[in-house]
Amino acid sequence: MRIVKYREERKQEIIDTAKRLFLKYGTEQTSVSQLVREVGVAHGLFYYYFKSKEEVMASVLDQMIEDFSNELTEALRAAGDGFYPQLMLLINTIFDVHNKQTPVPKSDDWISSHYHAQVVNVLDEAGRDILAKGVAQGHLTMNHPDLVFQMMIGGSVLLIEKSHVPREVLIEVIVQILGLPQDSIRL
């Protein structure tokens, strides 16, 4: 007996399966044939929903970024309204993302590079808000918190990826850059 699923439910099933396969085997090693076999649908149904493998790759990536953004938003909400807890959460997230503690395998260059580039955009927006909050709450004195954060995230990425700086050193450097009291942020 054939199982009938609603359009969005079937499309989501293809995206979920593609994500699982891409993360397990990489985008290059996953074929449309493998994907449709795993889902249990015909090639024609795949192409009804997606024009190409690249289009389903983009859908998987969009969903991963949306999930990351939602998780970060919820974590910031749970951290409360205080500047220091939110800043610490953000620093830890930057460290984890750029230390490759993410759902994206290092072996897949396409998904990894696109995922990390879009995650930086999400972090940039959150970081600007947090630094603006620090200025508003009197913890920071600066004229351009948005530009300071862009330098901070860019520098953090270089320190993590190129110099392999440990988390505690990164925190010390950020505290110094922002002119915060020593030991105001701890692991």
Backbone as JSON Lines, residues from 0, in Angstrom:
{"i":0,"aa":"M","n":[0.84,-1.18,0.0],"ca":[0.0,0.0,0.0],"c":[0.89,1.25,0.0]}
{"i":1,"aa":"R","n":[0.61,2.16,-0.86],"ca":[1.38,3.39,-1.01],"c":[1.03,4.37,0.11]}
{"i":2,"aa":"I","n":[2.05,5.0,0.68],"ca":[1.83,5.98,1.75],"c":[1.73,7.35,1.12]}
{"i":3,"aa":"V","n":[0.63,8.02,1.36],"ca":[0.4,9.36,0.83],"c":[0.77,10.37,1.92]}
{"i":4,"aa":"K","n":[1.61,11.32,1.54],"ca":[2.01,12.36,2.49],"c":[1.71,13.71,1.89]}
{"i":5,"aa":"Y","n":[1.45,14.67,2.75],"ca":[1.21,16.02,2.29],"c":[2.49,16.59,1.67]}
{"i":6,"aa":"R","n":[2.3,17.54,0.8],"ca":[3.4,18.14,0.04],"c":[4.54,18.62,0.93]}
{"i":7,"aa":"E","n":[4.24,19.44,1.91],"ca":[5.3,19.99,2.78],"c":[5.95,18.89,3.63]}
{"i":8,"aa":"E","n":[5.16,17.92,4.04],"ca":[5.69,16.82,4.84],"c":[6.69,16.0,4.01]}
{"i":9,"aa":"R","n":[6.35,15.73,2.76],"ca":[7.24,14.96,1.88],"c":[8.52,15.77,1.58]}
{"i":10,"aa":"K","n":[8.35,17.04,1.29],"ca":[9.51,17.89,1.01],"c":[10.44,17.93,2.22]}
{"i":11,"aa":"Q","n":[9.87,18.05,3.41],"ca":[10.67,18.08,4.63],"c":[11.38,16.75,4.84]}
{"i":12,"aa":"E","n":[10.72,15.66,4.51],"ca":[11.35,14.34,4.63],"c":[12.58,14.24,3.71]}
{"i":13,"aa":"I","n":[12.47,14.78,2.51],"ca":[13.61,14.79,1.59],"c":[14.74,15.65,2.16]}
{"i":14,"aa":"I","n":[14.4,16.83,2.69],"ca":[15.42,17.71,3.28],"c":[16.09,17.04,4.47]}
{"i":15,"aa":"D","n":[15.31,16.43,5.36],"ca":[15.87,15.78,6.54],"c":[16.8,14.63,6.15]}
{"i":16,"aa":"T","n":[16.37,13.85,5.18],"ca":[17.2,12.73,4.74],"c":[18.47,13.24,4.05]}
{"i":17,"aa":"A","n":[18.33,14.28,3.24],"ca":[19.5,14.87,2.58],"c":[20.49,15.38,3.63]}
{"i":18,"aa":"K","n":[19.99,16.03,4.65],"ca":[20.86,16.54,5.7],"c":[21.63,15.4,6.35]}
{"i":19,"aa":"R","n":[20.93,14.34,6.69],"ca":[21.57,13.19,7.34],"c":[22.65,12.59,6.42]}
{"i":20,"aa":"L","n":[22.33,12.43,5.15],"ca":[23.29,11.86,4.2],"c":[24.47,12.8,3.94]}
{"i":21,"aa":"F","n":[24.18,14.09,3.79],"ca":[25.25,15.06,3.55],"c":[26.22,15.11,4.72]}
{"i":22,"aa":"L","n":[25.69,15.07,5.93],"ca":[26.54,15.13,7.11],"c":[27.31,13.84,7.32]}
{"i":23,"aa":"K","n":[26.75,12.73,6.87],"ca":[27.41,11.44,7.03],"c":[28.45,11.21,5.93]}
{"i":24,"aa":"Y","n":[28.07,11.48,4.67],"ca":[28.93,11.14,3.54],"c":[29.54,12.35,2.83]}
{"i":25,"aa":"G","n":[29.01,13.55,3.08],"ca":[29.44,14.74,2.36],"c":[28.55,14.98,1.16]}
{"i":26,"aa":"T","n":[28.53,16.21,0.69],"ca":[27.65,16.55,-0.44],"c":[28.14,15.93,-1.74]}
{"i":27,"aa":"E","n":[29.46,15.85,-1.91],"ca":[30.01,15.28,-3.15],"c":[29.72,13.78,-3.26]}
{"i":28,"aa":"Q","n":[29.74,13.09,-2.14],"ca":[29.59,11.64,-2.14],"c":[28.13,11.19,-2.07]}
{"i":29,"aa":"T","n":[27.21,12.13,-1.91],"ca":[25.78,11.79,-1.85],"c":[25.14,12.1,-3.19]}
{"i":30,"aa":"S","n":[24.52,11.11,-3.78],"ca":[23.87,11.3,-5.08],"c":[22.36,11.43,-4.89]}
{"i":31,"aa":"V","n":[21.71,12.0,-5.89],"ca":[20.25,12.09,-5.87],"c":[19.67,10.68,-5.83]}
{"i":32,"aa":"S","n":[20.27,9.75,-6.56],"ca":[19.78,8.36,-6.56],"c":[19.81,7.76,-5.15]}
{"i":33,"aa":"Q","n":[20.9,8.0,-4.45],"ca":[21.02,7.51,-3.07],"c":[19.95,8.16,-2.19]}
{"i":34,"aa":"L","n":[19.74,9.44,-2.38],"ca":[18.77,10.18,-1.58],"c":[17.35,9.66,-1.81]}
{"i":35,"aa":"V","n":[16.94,9.51,-3.07],"ca":[15.57,9.05,-3.33],"c":[15.38,7.61,-2.89]}
{"i":36,"aa":"R","n":[16.43,6.8,-3.01],"ca":[16.35,5.41,-2.54],"c":[16.13,5.39,-1.02]}
{"i":37,"aa":"E","n":[16.85,6.24,-0.33],"ca":[16.74,6.31,1.13],"c":[15.36,6.8,1.57]}
{"i":38,"aa":"V","n":[14.82,7.77,0.87],"ca":[13.49,8.31,1.2],"c":[12.39,7.34,0.74]}
{"i":39,"aa":"G","n":[12.67,6.62,-0.33],"ca":[11.67,5.69,-0.86],"c":[10.72,6.35,-1.84]}
{"i":40,"aa":"V","n":[11.25,7.28,-2.64],"ca":[10.43,7.96,-3.64],"c":[11.13,7.86,-5.0]}
{"i":41,"aa":"A","n":[10.4,8.21,-6.03],"ca":[10.95,8.19,-7.38],"c":[11.76,9.46,-7.64]}
{"i":42,"aa":"H","n":[12.66,9.38,-8.62],"ca":[13.45,10.54,-9.02],"c":[12.54,11.72,-9.39]}
{"i":43,"aa":"G","n":[11.45,11.41,-10.08],"ca":[10.54,12.46,-10.53],"c":[9.98,13.26,-9.37]}
{"i":44,"aa":"L","n":[9.7,12.6,-8.25],"ca":[9.16,13.32,-7.09],"c":[10.23,14.24,-6.5]}
{"i":45,"aa":"F","n":[11.47,13.77,-6.47],"ca":[12.55,14.63,-6.0],"c":[12.58,15.91,-6.85]}
{"i":46,"aa":"Y","n":[12.56,15.72,-8.17],"ca":[12.66,16.87,-9.07],"c":[11.38,17.71,-9.11]}
{"i":47,"aa":"Y","n":[10.31,17.19,-8.57],"ca":[9.09,17.99,-8.39],"c":[9.33,19.06,-7.32]}
{"i":48,"aa":"Y","n":[10.07,18.67,-6.29],"ca":[10.34,19.58,-5.17],"c":[11.61,20.41,-5.37]}
{"i":49,"aa":"F","n":[12.62,19.85,-6.01],"ca":[13.92,20.51,-6.14],"c":[14.41,20.4,-7.58]}
{"i":50,"aa":"K","n":[14.98,21.48,-8.09],"ca":[15.49,21.49,-9.46],"c":[16.79,20.69,-9.59]}
{"i":51,"aa":"S","n":[17.53,20.6,-8.49],"ca":[18.84,19.95,-8.54],"c":[19.28,19.55,-7.12]}
{"i":52,"aa":"K","n":[20.37,18.81,-7.07],"ca":[20.96,18.47,-5.78],"c":[21.41,19.74,-5.07]}
{"i":53,"aa":"E","n":[21.91,20.71,-5.84],"ca":[22.37,21.97,-5.25],"c":[21.23,22.72,-4.56]}
{"i":54,"aa":"E","n":[20.03,22.61,-5.12],"ca":[18.88,23.28,-4.5],"c":[18.51,22.63,-3.17]}
{"i":55,"aa":"V","n":[18.56,21.31,-3.1],"ca":[18.29,20.65,-1.82],"c":[19.42,20.94,-0.83]}
{"i":56,"aa":"M","n":[20.67,21.07,-1.33],"ca":[21.79,21.44,-0.46],"c":[21.52,22.81,0.16]}
{"i":57,"aa":"A","n":[21.04,23.75,-0.65],"ca":[20.73,25.1,-0.14],"c":[19.61,25.04,0.89]}
{"i":58,"aa":"S","n":[18.62,24.19,0.66],"ca":[17.51,24.05,1.62],"c":[18.0,23.48,2.94]}
{"i":59,"aa":"V","n":[18.88,22.49,2.86],"ca":[19.46,21.91,4.07],"c":[20.24,22.98,4.83]}
{"i":60,"aa":"L","n":[21.05,23.73,4.11],"ca":[21.85,24.79,4.73],"c":[20.97,25.85,5.37]}
{"i":61,"aa":"D","n":[19.93,26.29,4.66],"ca":[19.0,27.29,5.21],"c":[18.38,26.8,6.51]}
{"i":62,"aa":"Q","n":[18.0,25.54,6.53],"ca":[17.38,24.99,7.74],"c":[18.38,24.9,8.89]}
{"i":63,"aa":"M","n":[19.62,24.53,8.58],"ca":[20.65,24.46,9.62],"c":[20.93,25.84,10.21]}
{"i":64,"aa":"I","n":[20.96,26.85,9.36],"ca":[21.19,28.22,9.83],"c":[20.01,28.7,10.67]}
{"i":65,"aa":"E","n":[18.8,28.4,10.21],"ca":[17.61,28.77,10.97],"c":[17.63,28.09,12.34]}
{"i":66,"aa":"D","n":[18.0,26.81,12.38],"ca":[18.1,26.09,13.66],"c":[19.15,26.73,14.56]}
{"i":67,"aa":"F","n":[20.32,27.06,13.99],"ca":[21.38,27.7,14.78],"c":[20.9,29.03,15.33]}
{"i":68,"aa":"S","n":[20.27,29.83,14.49],"ca":[19.77,31.15,14.91],"c":[18.74,31.01,16.02]}
{"i":69,"aa":"N","n":[17.82,30.08,15.88],"ca":[16.8,29.86,16.9],"c":[17.42,29.39,18.22]}
{"i":70,"aa":"E","n":[18.4,28.48,18.13],"ca":[19.07,27.99,19.34],"c":[19.83,29.12,20.04]}
{"i":71,"aa":"L","n":[20.51,29.95,19.26],"ca":[21.24,31.07,19.84],"c":[20.28,32.06,20.49]}
{"i":72,"aa":"T","n":[19.21,32.38,19.81],"ca":[18.2,33.3,20.36],"c":[17.65,32.77,21.67]}
{"i":73,"aa":"E","n":[17.32,31.48,21.7],"ca":[16.78,30.88,22.92],"c":[17.82,30.86,24.04]}
{"i":74,"aa":"A","n":[19.07,30.56,23.7],"ca":[20.13,30.54,24.71],"c":[20.36,31.95,25.27]}
{"i":75,"aa":"L","n":[20.33,32.96,24.41],"ca":[20.49,34.34,24.89],"c":[19.33,34.74,25.79]}
{"i":76,"aa":"R","n":[18.14,34.33,25.42],"ca":[16.96,34.61,26.26],"c":[17.11,33.94,27.62]}
{"i":77,"aa":"A","n":[17.57,32.69,27.61],"ca":[17.75,31.95,28.86],"c":[18.87,32.54,29.72]}
{"i":78,"aa":"A","n":[19.84,33.19,29.07],"ca":[20.95,33.8,29.81],"c":[20.52,35.04,30.57]}
{"i":79,"aa":"G","n":[19.33,35.53,30.26],"ca":[18.82,36.71,30.96],"c":[19.15,37.98,30.23]}
{"i":80,"aa":"D","n":[18.86,39.08,30.87],"ca":[19.03,40.39,30.25],"c":[20.4,41.0,30.5]}
{"i":81,"aa":"G","n":[21.19,40.33,31.32],"ca":[22.49,40.89,31.69],"c":[23.51,40.84,30.57]}
{"i":82,"aa":"F","n":[24.32,41.85,30.5],"ca":[25.36,41.96,29.49],"c":[26.4,40.86,29.61]}
{"i":83,"aa":"Y","n":[26.95,40.62,30.8],"ca":[28.03,39.66,30.97],"c":[27.63,38.22,30.63]}
{"i":84,"aa":"P","n":[26.5,37.71,31.11],"ca":[26.13,36.33,30.73],"c":[25.93,36.19,29.22]}
{"i":85,"aa":"Q","n":[25.33,37.2,28.59],"ca":[25.12,37.11,27.14],"c":[26.45,37.2,26.39]}
{"i":86,"aa":"L","n":[27.35,38.05,26.84],"ca":[28.65,38.15,26.19],"c":[29.42,36.84,26.33]}
{"i":87,"aa":"M","n":[29.37,36.24,27.5],"ca":[30.06,34.96,27.71],"c":[29.48,33.88,26.81]}
{"i":88,"aa":"L","n":[28.18,33.83,26.7],"ca":[27.52,32.87,25.81],"c":[27.97,33.08,24.37]}
{"i":89,"aa":"L","n":[28.02,34.33,23.96],"ca":[28.44,34.65,22.59],"c":[29.89,34.24,22.35]}
{"i":90,"aa":"I","n":[30.78,34.53,23.27],"ca":[32.19,34.15,23.12],"c":[32.32,32.64,23.01]}
{"i":91,"aa":"N","n":[31.62,31.92,23.87],"ca":[31.67,30.46,23.81],"c":[31.14,29.93,22.48]}
{"i":92,"aa":"T","n":[30.08,30.56,21.98],"ca":[29.52,30.14,20.71],"c":[30.49,30.4,19.57]}
{"i":93,"aa":"I","n":[31.12,31.57,19.57],"ca":[32.13,31.88,18.54],"c":[33.25,30.84,18.59]}
{"i":94,"aa":"F","n":[33.71,30.54,19.79],"ca":[34.8,29.57,19.95],"c":[34.37,28.2,19.43]}
{"i":95,"aa":"D","n":[33.2,27.75,19.81],"ca":[32.73,26.42,19.41],"c":[32.53,26.32,17.9]}
{"i":96,"aa":"V","n":[31.94,27.35,17.32],"ca":[31.69,27.34,15.88],"c":[33.0,27.29,15.11]}
{"i":97,"aa":"H","n":[33.95,28.1,15.5],"ca":[35.19,28.17,14.75],"c":[36.22,27.15,15.19]}
{"i":98,"aa":"N","n":[35.92,26.44,16.22],"ca":[36.76,25.32,16.63],"c":[36.15,24.03,16.09]}
{"i":99,"aa":"K","n":[35.2,24.19,15.18],"ca":[34.55,23.09,14.44],"c":[33.71,22.18,15.34]}
{"i":100,"aa":"Q","n":[33.23,22.71,16.46],"ca":[32.33,21.93,17.29],"c":[30.9,22.22,16.83]}
{"i":101,"aa":"T","n":[30.62,21.83,15.59],"ca":[29.33,22.08,14.96],"c":[28.86,20.8,14.31]}
{"i":102,"aa":"P","n":[27.62,20.79,13.82],"ca":[27.12,19.59,13.18],"c":[27.71,19.36,11.79]}
{"i":103,"aa":"V","n":[28.56,20.26,11.31],"ca":[29.07,20.17,9.96],"c":[30.45,19.5,9.96]}
{"i":104,"aa":"P","n":[30.62,18.43,9.18],"ca":[31.92,17.76,9.15],"c":[32.98,18.61,8.45]}
{"i":105,"aa":"K","n":[34.21,18.51,8.9],"ca":[35.3,19.25,8.28],"c":[35.54,18.77,6.85]}
{"i":106,"aa":"S","n":[35.16,17.54,6.56],"ca":[35.47,16.93,5.27],"c":[34.65,17.51,4.12]}
{"i":107,"aa":"D","n":[33.56,18.15,4.39],"ca":[32.72,18.65,3.31],"c":[32.92,20.15,3.17]}
{"i":108,"aa":"D","n":[33.75,20.54,2.22],"ca":[34.11,21.94,2.06],"c":[32.92,22.82,1.71]}
{"i":109,"aa":"W","n":[32.03,22.36,0.83],"ca":[30.92,23.2,0.4],"c":[30.02,23.55,1.58]}
{"i":110,"aa":"I","n":[29.52,22.55,2.26],"ca":[28.57,22.82,3.34],"c":[29.27,23.5,4.51]}
{"i":111,"aa":"S","n":[30.51,23.13,4.78],"ca":[31.24,23.73,5.88],"c":[31.48,25.22,5.64]}
{"i":112,"aa":"S","n":[31.97,25.56,4.47],"ca":[32.27,26.98,4.2],"c":[31.0,27.82,4.17]}
{"i":113,"aa":"H","n":[29.95,27.32,3.55],"ca":[28.7,28.06,3.49],"c":[28.04,28.17,4.87]}
{"i":114,"aa":"Y","n":[28.08,27.08,5.63],"ca":[27.5,27.08,6.98],"c":[28.22,28.12,7.85]}
{"i":115,"aa":"H","n":[29.54,28.06,7.88],"ca":[30.29,28.96,8.75],"c":[30.15,30.42,8.33]}
{"i":116,"aa":"A","n":[30.09,30.68,7.04],"ca":[29.9,32.06,6.57],"c":[28.56,32.61,7.03]}
{"i":117,"aa":"Q","n":[27.5,31.81,6.96],"ca":[26.19,32.29,7.38],"c":[26.07,32.36,8.89]}
{"i":118,"aa":"V","n":[26.74,31.47,9.59],"ca":[26.74,31.52,11.05],"c":[27.39,32.82,11.52]}
{"i":119,"aa":"V","n":[28.45,33.25,10.85],"ca":[29.1,34.51,11.21],"c":[28.1,35.66,11.1]}
{"i":120,"aa":"N","n":[27.25,35.65,10.09],"ca":[26.23,36.69,9.96],"c":[25.26,36.68,11.14]}
{"i":121,"aa":"V","n":[24.86,35.5,11.59],"ca":[23.96,35.38,12.75],"c":[24.67,35.89,14.0]}
{"i":122,"aa":"L","n":[25.93,35.47,14.17],"ca":[26.7,35.92,15.34],"c":[26.94,37.43,15.31]}
{"i":123,"aa":"D","n":[27.15,37.96,14.11],"ca":[27.39,39.4,13.96],"c":[26.18,40.18,14.45]}
{"i":124,"aa":"E","n":[25.01,39.77,14.05],"ca":[23.79,40.47,14.49],"c":[23.61,40.39,15.99]}
{"i":125,"aa":"A","n":[23.8,39.19,16.55],"ca":[23.66,39.02,18.0],"c":[24.73,39.81,18.75]}
{"i":126,"aa":"G","n":[25.96,39.78,18.25],"ca":[27.06,40.48,18.91],"c":[26.87,41.98,18.94]}
{"i":127,"aa":"R","n":[26.38,42.52,17.84],"ca":[26.11,43.97,17.8],"c":[25.08,44.35,18.86]}
{"i":128,"aa":"D","n":[24.05,43.53,18.97],"ca":[23.01,43.8,19.98],"c":[23.57,43.72,21.39]}
{"i":129,"aa":"I","n":[24.42,42.72,21.64],"ca":[24.99,42.54,22.98],"c":[25.92,43.7,23.34]}
{"i":130,"aa":"L","n":[26.76,44.11,22.39],"ca":[27.66,45.24,22.69],"c":[26.87,46.54,22.87]}
{"i":131,"aa":"A","n":[25.83,46.73,22.08],"ca":[24.97,47.91,22.27],"c":[24.32,47.87,23.65]}
{"i":132,"aa":"K","n":[23.94,46.68,24.08],"ca":[23.38,46.53,25.43],"c":[24.43,46.87,26.48]}
{"i":133,"aa":"G","n":[25.68,46.46,26.25],"ca":[26.76,46.78,27.18],"c":[26.99,48.28,27.3]}
{"i":134,"aa":"V","n":[26.87,48.99,26.18],"ca":[26.99,50.45,26.19],"c":[25.81,51.05,26.95]}
{"i":135,"aa":"A","n":[24.59,50.59,26.62],"ca":[23.38,51.12,27.26],"c":[23.37,50.87,28.76]}
{"i":136,"aa":"Q","n":[23.91,49.74,29.21],"ca":[23.93,49.41,30.63],"c":[25.15,49.99,31.35]}
{"i":137,"aa":"G","n":[26.01,50.7,30.62],"ca":[27.16,51.35,31.24],"c":[28.38,50.48,31.44]}
{"i":138,"aa":"H","n":[28.4,49.27,30.87],"ca":[29.56,48.38,31.0],"c":[30.65,48.71,30.0]}
{"i":139,"aa":"L","n":[30.26,49.3,28.88],"ca":[31.21,49.61,27.81],"c":[31.12,51.09,27.47]}
{"i":140,"aa":"T","n":[32.26,51.63,27.07],"ca":[32.3,53.0,26.58],"c":[32.93,52.96,25.19]}
{"i":141,"aa":"M","n":[32.09,53.11,24.19],"ca":[32.59,53.11,22.81],"c":[31.58,53.79,21.91]}
{"i":142,"aa":"N","n":[32.08,54.35,20.84],"ca":[31.2,55.05,19.9],"c":[30.62,54.15,18.82]}
{"i":143,"aa":"H","n":[31.31,53.08,18.49],"ca":[30.89,52.23,17.37],"c":[30.9,50.75,17.78]}
{"i":144,"aa":"P","n":[29.96,50.34,18.64],"ca":[29.98,48.94,19.1],"c":[29.83,47.94,17.94]}
{"i":145,"aa":"D","n":[29.12,48.32,16.89],"ca":[28.96,47.41,15.76],"c":[30.3,47.13,15.08]}
{"i":146,"aa":"L","n":[31.11,48.19,14.89],"ca":[32.41,48.01,14.25],"c":[33.39,47.29,15.18]}
{"i":147,"aa":"V","n":[33.3,47.59,16.45],"ca":[34.16,46.89,17.42],"c":[33.85,45.4,17.39]}
{"i":148,"aa":"F","n":[32.56,45.06,17.31],"ca":[32.23,43.64,17.29],"c":[32.74,42.97,16.01]}
{"i":149,"aa":"Q","n":[32.63,43.66,14.89],"ca":[33.15,43.07,13.65],"c":[34.64,42.78,13.76]}
{"i":150,"aa":"M","n":[35.38,43.7,14.35],"ca":[36.82,43.46,14.57],"c":[37.03,42.33,15.57]}
{"i":151,"aa":"M","n":[36.18,42.29,16.59],"ca":[36.31,41.26,17.61],"c":[36.07,39.88,17.02]}
{"i":152,"aa":"I","n":[35.03,39.73,16.22],"ca":[34.73,38.4,15.67],"c":[35.77,38.0,14.63]}
{"i":153,"aa":"G","n":[36.2,38.96,13.81],"ca":[37.25,38.66,12.83],"c":[38.55,38.25,13.49]}
{"i":154,"aa":"G","n":[38.93,38.99,14.51],"ca":[40.14,38.65,15.26],"c":[40.02,37.33,15.98]}
{"i":155,"aa":"S","n":[38.84,37.07,16.53],"ca":[38.61,35.8,17.24],"c":[38.77,34.62,16.3]}
{"i":156,"aa":"V","n":[38.21,34.75,15.1],"ca":[38.31,33.67,14.12],"c":[39.77,33.4,13.79]}
{"i":157,"aa":"L","n":[40.55,34.46,13.56],"ca":[41.98,34.27,13.27],"c":[42.71,33.62,14.44]}
{"i":158,"aa":"L","n":[42.43,34.09,15.64],"ca":[43.1,33.52,16.81],"c":[42.76,32.04,17.0]}
{"i":159,"aa":"I","n":[41.51,31.69,16.77],"ca":[41.08,30.3,16.96],"c":[41.6,29.4,15.86]}
{"i":160,"aa":"E","n":[41.38,29.81,14.61],"ca":[41.7,28.93,13.48],"c":[43.18,28.91,13.12]}
{"i":161,"aa":"K","n":[43.85,30.03,13.2],"ca":[45.25,30.09,12.77],"c":[46.23,29.89,13.93]}
{"i":162,"aa":"S","n":[45.93,30.48,15.07],"ca":[46.86,30.41,16.19],"c":[46.47,29.35,17.23]}
{"i":163,"aa":"H","n":[45.28,28.79,17.08],"ca":[44.79,27.74,18.0],"c":[44.83,28.19,19.45]}
{"i":164,"aa":"V","n":[44.39,29.41,19.66],"ca":[44.36,29.99,21.0],"c":[43.3,29.27,21.84]}
{"i":165,"aa":"P","n":[43.64,28.91,23.09],"ca":[42.64,28.28,23.95],"c":[41.54,29.27,24.35]}
{"i":166,"aa":"R","n":[40.41,28.71,24.73],"ca":[39.23,29.49,25.09],"c":[39.54,30.54,26.15]}
{"i":167,"aa":"E","n":[40.26,30.17,27.2],"ca":[40.51,31.12,28.3],"c":[41.36,32.3,27.83]}
{"i":168,"aa":"V","n":[42.28,32.07,26.91],"ca":[43.1,33.17,26.38],"c":[42.23,34.08,25.51]}
{"i":169,"aa":"L","n":[41.37,33.49,24.7],"ca":[40.46,34.29,23.88],"c":[39.61,35.19,24.76]}
{"i":170,"aa":"I","n":[39.11,34.66,25.85],"ca":[38.29,35.46,26.78],"c":[39.11,36.62,27.34]}
{"i":171,"aa":"E","n":[40.34,36.35,27.76],"ca":[41.21,37.42,28.29],"c":[41.43,38.52,27.26]}
{"i":172,"aa":"V","n":[41.68,38.13,26.02],"ca":[41.93,39.11,24.95],"c":[40.68,39.95,24.7]}
{"i":173,"aa":"I","n":[39.53,39.32,24.65],"ca":[38.29,40.06,24.42],"c":[38.01,41.02,25.57]}
{"i":174,"aa":"V","n":[38.24,40.58,26.79],"ca":[38.06,41.46,27.96],"c":[38.96,42.68,27.83]}
{"i":175,"aa":"Q","n":[40.21,42.48,27.39],"ca":[41.14,43.6,27.22],"c":[40.68,44.53,26.09]}
{"i":176,"aa":"I","n":[40.26,43.95,24.97],"ca":[39.83,44.77,23.83],"c":[38.63,45.63,24.22]}
{"i":177,"aa":"L","n":[37.71,45.06,24.96],"ca":[36.49,45.79,25.33],"c":[36.71,46.72,26.52]}
{"i":178,"aa":"G","n":[37.87,46.65,27.15],"ca":[38.14,47.51,28.3],"c":[37.32,47.14,29.52]}
{"i":179,"aa":"L","n":[37.02,45.86,29.67],"ca":[36.22,45.39,30.81],"c":[37.15,45.09,31.99]}
{"i":180,"aa":"P","n":[36.59,45.09,33.19],"ca":[37.42,44.74,34.35],"c":[37.97,43.32,34.22]}
{"i":181,"aa":"Q","n":[39.22,43.15,34.64],"ca":[39.84,41.84,34.6],"c":[38.99,40.85,35.41]}
{"i":182,"aa":"D","n":[38.83,39.65,34.93],"ca":[38.04,38.58,35.56],"c":[36.54,38.88,35.57]}
{"i":183,"aa":"S","n":[36.09,39.82,34.73],"ca":[34.65,40.09,34.67],"c":[33.92,39.0,33.89]}
{"i":184,"aa":"I","n":[34.66,38.26,33.09],"ca":[34.1,37.13,32.36],"c":[34.99,35.95,32.63]}
{"i":185,"aa":"R","n":[34.38,34.85,33.04],"ca":[35.15,33.63,33.36],"c":[34.51,32.45,32.68]}
{"i":186,"aa":"L","n":[35.32,31.39,32.55],"ca":[34.8,30.15,31.99],"c":[33.71,29.57,32.85]}
